[in-house]
Amino acid sequence: MAKKIVVTSGKGGVGKTTITANLGIALSNMGAKVLLVDIDFGLNNLDVVLGVENKVCYDINDVLSCRCRIKQALVQCGDKRSLYILPSGNLNPSSNISGQNIKLLLDSVDILFDYIILDCPAGIDIGFHRAVSCADSAIVIATPNLTSIRDADKVVSVLKSYELDNIGLVVNRARGDLIVSSKMMLPYDIEQILKIKLIGVLPEEDSVFLSSGYKLSSRTQSYKAYKMLAQNIHNGTKKIYDATAKYSGFFGSIRGSIKRRV
């Protein structure tokens, strides 16, 4: 059976959908069979982030409305035979589609995959509960700023009311130069505040924006960080990307000074 992971956040705009896409790619690169499911009915764009929007013929609503079979709605992502997406249509976020409807749908294909990763709407409204009720575990995305952390804390409180196997934290957009100069909070400090296990740190990097979010070069720091995150999930390792590494020491301090001036 597939491990079902919901990716959620308290605040919008923290990179949740981009992380869902790249985590799926990283797990696929490790040989896992992965299905990404867009349950953000209001602002659905997981297919756009993955660059497969022109391949979409059916969506999750078509499947639930019996207009097609689920296998007809699955879209293969690029040349990756082990990575698929079940896209979402432009539905009202308060649609009467229930979490139980989606859970039964996913249970029908979970034997085909190792992971089913659910892209959840931000916040704790009906869309959040719809997504979380289908999952075995959760990943909370937060960025190193107070509004994101405060909203993430509210999400964690609600998640703890569900019977999930585990809840992990991923800190996104970490800037090593600001961390070493004490202008940005340490990821481990955020872990202490939210009281959930830190399983990944992702750097703030222009390559994520320039690559349309998912075409990351293997030479980028983000690629390495996603690989570590995927290994932590798949193999149970505990490697955390160190955003401050290249800003440590004499040459690192020069590099950081140049970056802040730019």
Phi, psi and chi 1 to 4 in degrees:
 res  aa     phi    psi   chi1   chi2   chi3   chi4
   1 MET       -  147.1  -67.6  178.6   62.2      -
   2 ALA   -75.4  147.1      -      -      -      -
   3 LYS   -83.9  122.8 -177.4  176.1 -178.2  179.2
   4 LYS  -100.4  118.2  -59.9 -179.5 -177.8   70.4
   5 ILE  -120.4  124.5  -54.8  172.0      -      -
   6 VAL   -96.3  132.0   62.0      -      -      -
   7 VAL  -104.4  117.8  179.8      -      -      -
   8 THR  -136.7  169.5 -176.7      -      -      -
   9 SER  -157.9  156.4   66.0      -      -      -
  10 GLY   -80.8  -36.1      -      -      -      -
  11 LYS  -110.9  141.5 -175.7  176.9 -178.2  -64.7
  12 GLY   -75.6  159.0      -      -      -      -
  13 GLY    80.3   16.7      -      -      -      -
  14 VAL   -94.9    1.1  -62.2      -      -      -
  15 GLY    97.1   20.8      -      -      -      -
  16 LYS   -60.3  -46.8  175.9  174.0   50.8   59.8
  17 THR   -69.1  -39.9  -60.5      -      -      -
  18 THR   -63.1  -39.2  -62.0      -      -      -
  19 ILE   -67.6  -41.4  -69.1  170.9      -      -
  20 THR   -56.8  -46.3  -60.6      -      -      -
  21 ALA   -64.4  -47.9      -      -      -      -
  22 ASN   -72.9  -31.1  -78.9  -71.6      -      -
  23 LEU   -66.1  -41.3  175.3   57.2      -      -
  24 GLY   -61.0  -42.7      -      -      -      -
  25 ILE   -63.8  -43.8  -68.3  170.3      -      -
  26 ALA   -63.9  -41.8      -      -      -      -
  27 LEU   -66.0  -38.6  -71.9  168.1      -      -
  28 SER   -63.5  -40.1  175.2      -      -      -
  29 ASN   -63.0  -23.1  -72.0  -19.4      -      -
  30 MET   -87.3   -0.5  -65.5  171.5   60.4      -
  31 GLY   100.5    0.9      -      -      -      -
  32 ALA   -80.8  148.8      -      -      -      -
  33 LYS   -92.0  122.2  -63.6  178.1 -179.4  177.7
  34 VAL  -126.9  135.8 -176.5      -      -      -
  35 LEU  -117.7  124.3  172.7   61.8      -      -
  36 LEU  -100.5  131.0  -54.8  178.3      -      -
  37 VAL  -121.9  125.0 -175.7      -      -      -
  38 ASP   -91.0  107.6 -166.7  -15.9      -      -
  39 ILE  -108.9   12.6  -51.2 -173.7      -      -
  40 ASP   -87.7   82.1 -169.1  -12.9      -      -
  41 PHE   -65.2  -27.6  -66.2  155.4      -      -
  42 GLY   -79.3  -42.3      -      -      -      -
  43 LEU  -127.0   51.9  -61.0  170.3      -      -
  44 ASN   -70.9  121.3   56.6  -59.5      -      -
  45 ASN  -151.2   20.0   57.1   15.3      -      -
  46 LEU   -62.1  -35.8 -176.2   57.8      -      -
  47 ASP   -65.7  -34.0   56.6  -29.5      -      -
  48 VAL   -69.8  -44.0  176.3      -      -      -
  49 VAL   -60.2  -35.7  171.1      -      -      -
  50 LEU   -86.0   -5.0  -74.8  161.9      -      -
  51 GLY    73.3   27.1      -      -      -      -
  52 VAL  -119.8   17.8  -62.9      -      -      -
  53 GLU   -59.5  -29.8   67.3  -85.6   16.5      -
  54 ASN   -78.8   -8.5  -66.3  -32.0      -      -
  55 LYS   -95.1   -7.7  -65.3 -177.4  179.4 -179.1
  56 VAL   -76.8  120.4  174.8      -      -      -
  57 CYS  -107.8  -39.8  -64.7      -      -      -
  58 TYR  -128.4  159.1  -60.0  105.0      -      -
  59 ASP  -130.1 -177.1   57.2   46.9      -      -
  60 ILE   -61.7  -32.1 -167.2  169.8      -      -
  61 ASN   -67.8  -36.8 -173.2   48.2      -      -
  62 ASP   -62.4  -38.6  -68.0  -41.1      -      -
  63 VAL   -66.8  -47.5 -178.9      -      -      -
  64 LEU   -68.2  -24.5  -67.1  170.5      -      -
  65 SER   -90.9    5.0  -58.4      -      -      -
  66 CYS    64.2   28.8  -61.7      -      -      -
  67 ARG   -86.3  -14.4  -72.0 -169.7  -74.0  -92.1
  68 CYS  -159.6  167.4   71.6      -      -      -
  69 ARG   -86.7  157.3  -71.5  170.9  -70.5  133.5
  70 ILE   -61.4  -36.4 -174.4  169.5      -      -
  71 LYS   -66.1  -24.9  -71.2 -173.9  178.9 -179.5
  72 GLN   -73.9  -25.1  -68.9  176.6  -71.8      -
  73 ALA   -88.4  -17.1      -      -      -      -
  74 LEU   -71.4  135.1  -59.7 -175.8      -      -
  75 VAL  -116.8  125.5  178.6      -      -      -
  76 GLN   -74.5  136.3 -178.1  179.9  -29.6      -
  77 CYS   -91.3  106.6  -62.1      -      -      -
  78 GLY    59.4 -134.5      -      -      -      -
  79 ASP   -96.6   12.6   59.3   -7.0      -      -
  80 LYS   -88.3  106.5  -63.3 -175.3  179.1  -60.4
  81 ARG   -72.2  -12.5  -63.7  179.8 -179.7  -87.7
  82 SER  -109.6   13.0   59.8      -      -      -
  83 LEU  -129.6  121.5 -179.8   63.1      -      -
  84 TYR  -131.4  159.5  -70.5   81.5      -      -
  85 ILE  -128.0  139.6  176.1  177.5      -      -
  86 LEU  -105.9  102.5  176.9   58.2      -      -
  87 PRO   -75.4  167.2   27.3  -32.5      -      -
  88 SER  -113.4  149.7  170.5      -      -      -
  89 GLY   -91.8  176.7      -      -      -      -
  90 ASN   -83.3   82.1  -68.7  -45.5      -      -
  91 LEU  -107.0  159.4  -58.2  176.5      -      -
  92 ASN   -65.7  128.3 -171.3  -45.1      -      -
  93 PRO   -53.2  -27.3  -24.6   34.3      -      -
  94 SER   -92.1   20.7   60.1      -      -      -
  95 SER   -50.6  152.3  167.3      -      -      -
  96 ASN   -79.8    8.3   59.2    3.0      -      -
  97 ILE   -65.4  126.9  -65.3  175.0      -      -
  98 SER   -98.5  163.2   69.5      -      -      -
  99 GLY   -62.6  -34.2      -      -      -      -
 100 GLN   -64.8  -38.4 -176.3   65.0   17.9      -
 101 ASN   -58.4  -46.9  -66.3  146.4      -      -
 102 ILE   -69.8  -39.1  -61.4  173.5      -      -
 103 LYS   -61.3  -45.1 -173.8  177.2 -172.6  -55.9
 104 LEU   -62.5  -37.5  -69.5  172.2      -      -
 105 LEU   -63.7  -47.0 -178.2   64.1      -      -
 106 LEU   -69.3  -34.4  -61.1 -179.2      -      -
 107 ASP   -62.0  -27.0  -74.8  -13.8      -      -
 108 SER   -72.8  -16.6   70.4      -      -      -
 109 VAL  -123.4    1.7  -66.1      -      -      -
 110 ASP   -66.9  -18.4   71.7   -7.0      -      -
 111 ILE   -70.4  -17.5 -165.7  172.0      -      -
 112 LEU   -86.9  -12.6  -57.1  175.2      -      -
 113 PHE  -129.9  157.6  -61.3   95.6      -      -
 114 ASP   -89.1  -32.8  -62.0  -52.0      -      -
 115 TYR  -137.3  138.7  -66.0   93.9      -      -
 116 ILE  -121.2  114.4  -63.6  177.7      -      -
 117 ILE  -109.0  124.4  -55.9  178.1      -      -
 118 LEU  -103.3  121.6  -46.8  172.3      -      -
 119 ASP   -86.7  110.8 -174.3   17.9      -      -
 120 CYS   -99.7  147.1  171.8      -      -      -
 121 PRO   -62.4  150.3  -16.7   28.9      -      -
 122 ALA   -70.0  156.1      -      -      -      -
 123 GLY    91.0 -168.9      -      -      -      -
 124 ILE  -128.7   34.7   51.2  176.0      -      -
 125 ASP   -84.3 -165.6  -67.2  -28.9      -      -
 126 ILE   -59.6  -36.5 -175.8  171.4      -      -
 127 GLY   -63.8  -35.7      -      -      -      -
 128 PHE   -62.2  -50.3  165.9   84.7      -      -
 129 HIS   -65.4  -35.6  -67.4  -78.3      -      -
 130 ARG   -59.8  -41.8 -176.9 -169.4  -72.4  134.4
 131 ALA   -75.8  -46.0      -      -      -      -
 132 VAL   -64.6  -33.6  175.0      -      -      -
 133 SER   -65.4  -14.2   64.5      -      -      -
 134 CYS   -95.0   -6.8  -56.7      -      -      -
 135 ALA  -103.7  157.5      -      -      -      -
 136 ASP   -95.0  -30.4  -53.9  -43.1      -      -
 137 SER  -146.8  170.1   57.9      -      -      -
 138 ALA  -137.4  148.4      -      -      -      -
 139 ILE  -120.5  122.4  -64.3  174.9      -      -
 140 VAL   -98.6  127.1  178.4      -      -      -
 141 ILE   -99.3  130.6  -48.5  -60.7      -      -
 142 ALA  -140.1  151.4      -      -      -      -
 143 THR  -109.5  159.5   54.5      -      -      -
 144 PRO   -77.0   58.1  -13.8   29.7      -      -
 145 ASN  -138.8  156.2   61.2   72.1      -      -
 146 LEU   -63.5  -38.2  -67.7  177.7      -      -
 147 THR   -65.8  -42.1   55.0      -      -      -
 148 SER   -64.1  -43.2  174.8      -      -      -
 149 ILE   -67.3  -40.1  -64.8  168.5      -      -
 150 ARG   -63.9  -43.7 -178.0  176.1 -177.6  178.6
 151 ASP   -69.1  -36.5  -71.2  -13.2      -      -
 152 ALA   -63.0  -36.1      -      -      -      -
 153 ASP   -62.3  -37.8 -172.4   48.4      -      -
 154 LYS   -66.6  -40.1  -64.3  174.1 -175.8  175.8
 155 VAL   -63.9  -43.9  166.3      -      -      -
 156 VAL   -60.5  -40.6  170.6      -      -      -
 157 SER   -60.1  -40.9  -63.6      -      -      -
 158 VAL   -72.4  -40.7  179.1      -      -      -
 159 LEU   -59.0  -34.7  -74.3  173.4      -      -
 160 LYS   -68.9  -11.8  -72.5 -178.9  177.3  177.8
 161 SER   -83.7  -11.6   67.7      -      -      -
 162 TYR   -93.9  156.8  -77.2   84.1      -      -
 163 GLU   -90.4   71.5  -64.9 -178.4   -2.9      -
 164 LEU   -94.0  149.5  -61.6  172.9      -      -
 165 ASP   -65.8  -41.1  -66.6  -22.9      -      -
 166 ASN  -162.2  159.2   55.2   72.5      -      -
 167 ILE  -127.7  119.9  -55.7  170.8      -      -
 168 GLY  -112.6  157.7      -      -      -      -
 169 LEU  -113.4  132.9  168.5   66.0      -      -
 170 VAL  -120.5  122.9  171.0      -      -      -
 171 VAL   -95.2  119.2  175.5      -      -      -
 172 ASN  -104.1  155.9 -168.2   26.7      -      -
 173 ARG    61.4   41.2  -63.9  176.3 -176.9  159.3
 174 ALA   -78.4  131.6      -      -      -      -
 175 ARG  -112.8  112.9  -81.1 -171.7   54.1  179.0
 176 GLY   -59.8  -38.1      -      -      -      -
 177 ASP   -65.3  -36.0   59.0  -37.0      -      -
 178 LEU   -77.6  -30.3  -65.1 -177.4      -      -
 179 ILE   -68.2  -45.5  -67.6  173.3      -      -
 180 VAL   -69.0  -23.3  -63.0      -      -      -
 181 SER   -95.0   11.2   61.2      -      -      -
 182 SER    62.0   27.5  -59.5      -      -      -
 183 LYS  -101.3   -4.4  -65.8 -179.9  179.4  178.4
 184 MET  -137.3  143.1  178.2  174.3  -78.4      -
 185 MET   -66.8  142.1 -167.2  176.7  -62.4      -
 186 LEU   -69.6  140.4  -74.8  165.0      -      -
 187 PRO   -54.7  -37.1  -28.9   36.9      -      -
 188 TYR   -69.7  -25.9  -69.4  101.8      -      -
 189 ASP   -69.0  -38.2  -70.6  -21.4      -      -
 190 ILE   -65.5  -38.6  -59.9  173.4      -      -
 191 GLU   -58.4  -42.7  176.9 -173.9   42.3      -
 192 GLN   -67.2  -37.4  -68.4  -61.7  -45.8      -
 193 ILE   -67.9  -45.6  -67.3  170.2      -      -
 194 LEU   -83.1  -17.7  -62.4 -179.2      -      -
 195 LYS    60.5   38.8  -63.9 -179.0  175.7   61.0
 196 ILE  -133.3  158.6   54.2  175.0      -      -
 197 LYS   -71.9  128.6 -174.9   66.6  176.9  176.2
 198 LEU   -74.9  120.3 -180.0   67.2      -      -
 199 ILE  -115.6   -5.3   61.9  170.2      -      -
 200 GLY  -171.6  148.1      -      -      -      -
 201 VAL  -128.5  132.2  173.0      -      -      -
 202 LEU  -120.2  131.6  -56.7  169.8      -      -
 203 PRO   -80.2  156.0   32.5  -36.5      -      -
 204 GLU   -76.1  117.3  176.1   73.9   37.0      -
 205 GLU  -147.6  133.8 -164.9  169.8   26.8      -
 206 ASP   -61.2  -27.5  -69.2  -17.2      -      -
 207 SER   -62.0  -28.4   58.9      -      -      -
 208 VAL   -66.0  -43.8  176.6      -      -      -
 209 PHE   -68.8  -44.6  174.3   78.2      -      -
 210 LEU   -71.0  -21.8  -63.3  173.8      -      -
 211 SER   -93.1   11.5   65.1      -      -      -
 212 SER    63.7   17.2  -59.4      -      -      -
 213 GLY    95.9  -26.6      -      -      -      -
 214 TYR  -129.1  -12.3   71.4   99.2      -      -
 215 LYS   -95.1   60.5  -64.6  179.1 -179.9  178.2
 216 LEU   -78.9  133.1  -67.9  173.9      -      -
 217 SER   -71.8  145.8  165.9      -      -      -
 218 SER   -67.7   -9.2   59.3      -      -      -
 219 ARG   -88.5   -8.9  -64.8 -172.0  -62.3  -88.6
 220 THR   -82.3  156.1   63.4      -      -      -
 221 GLN   -67.6  -33.8  -65.2  -59.6  -54.6      -
 222 SER   -62.9  -40.5  -67.7      -      -      -
 223 TYR   -59.1  -45.2 -178.4   92.1      -      -
 224 LYS   -64.2  -39.3  -63.3  174.7 -177.1  176.9
 225 ALA   -67.2  -41.0      -      -      -      -
 226 TYR   -66.4  -36.0  -84.0  110.2      -      -
 227 LYS   -63.1  -42.4 -174.5  176.2 -179.9  179.3
 228 MET   -62.8  -43.5  -73.1 -176.3 -176.7      -
 229 LEU   -60.7  -45.7  172.8   59.7      -      -
 230 ALA   -63.4  -39.1      -      -      -      -
 231 GLN   -66.1  -37.7  -71.4  173.2  -24.5      -
 232 ASN   -62.3  -39.2  -69.9  -15.4      -      -
 233 ILE   -75.4  -43.8  -67.2  171.6      -      -
 234 HIS   -82.0  -39.7 -169.4   61.2      -      -
 235 ASN  -107.5   -7.3  -61.3  -33.3      -      -
 236 GLY    76.5   18.2      -      -      -      -
 237 THR   -74.0  173.8   54.3      -      -      -
 238 LYS  -131.4   38.6  -61.4  178.8 -179.7  179.8
 239 LYS   -85.7  127.8  -62.7  179.2 -179.2  178.2
 240 ILE  -116.9  129.3  -57.7  -64.0      -      -
 241 TYR   -62.0  133.1  173.9   79.7      -      -
 242 ASP  -100.1  101.5 -176.8    3.9      -      -
 243 ALA   -69.4  -16.2      -      -      -      -
 244 THR   -93.0   -6.8   66.1      -      -      -
 245 ALA   -55.4  -46.0      -      -      -      -
 246 LYS   -79.6   -2.0   65.6  178.3 -177.7  178.5
 247 TYR  -109.1   10.2  -62.6  103.7      -      -
 248 SER   -92.6  153.8  -58.9      -      -      -
 249 GLY    80.0 -175.5      -      -      -      -
 250 PHE   -65.3  -51.3  174.9   72.9      -      -
 251 PHE   -69.4  -30.8  -68.8  105.7      -      -
 252 GLY   -66.2  -37.9      -      -      -      -
 253 SER   -67.0  -34.7   63.1      -      -      -
 254 ILE   -66.6  -44.0  -65.9  175.8      -      -
 255 ARG   -61.3  -42.6 -173.1 -176.4  -67.1  112.4
 256 GLY   -65.5  -38.9      -      -      -      -
 257 SER   -63.4  -42.2  177.0      -      -      -
 258 ILE   -63.6  -43.0  -66.4  172.6      -      -
 259 LYS   -62.5  -41.7 -176.3  174.8  178.9   63.3
 260 ARG   -66.8  -35.2  -72.9 -168.1  -66.2  -86.8
 261 ARG   -69.8  -36.9  -70.8  176.2 -175.7  174.7
 262 VAL   -68.3      -  171.6      -      -      -
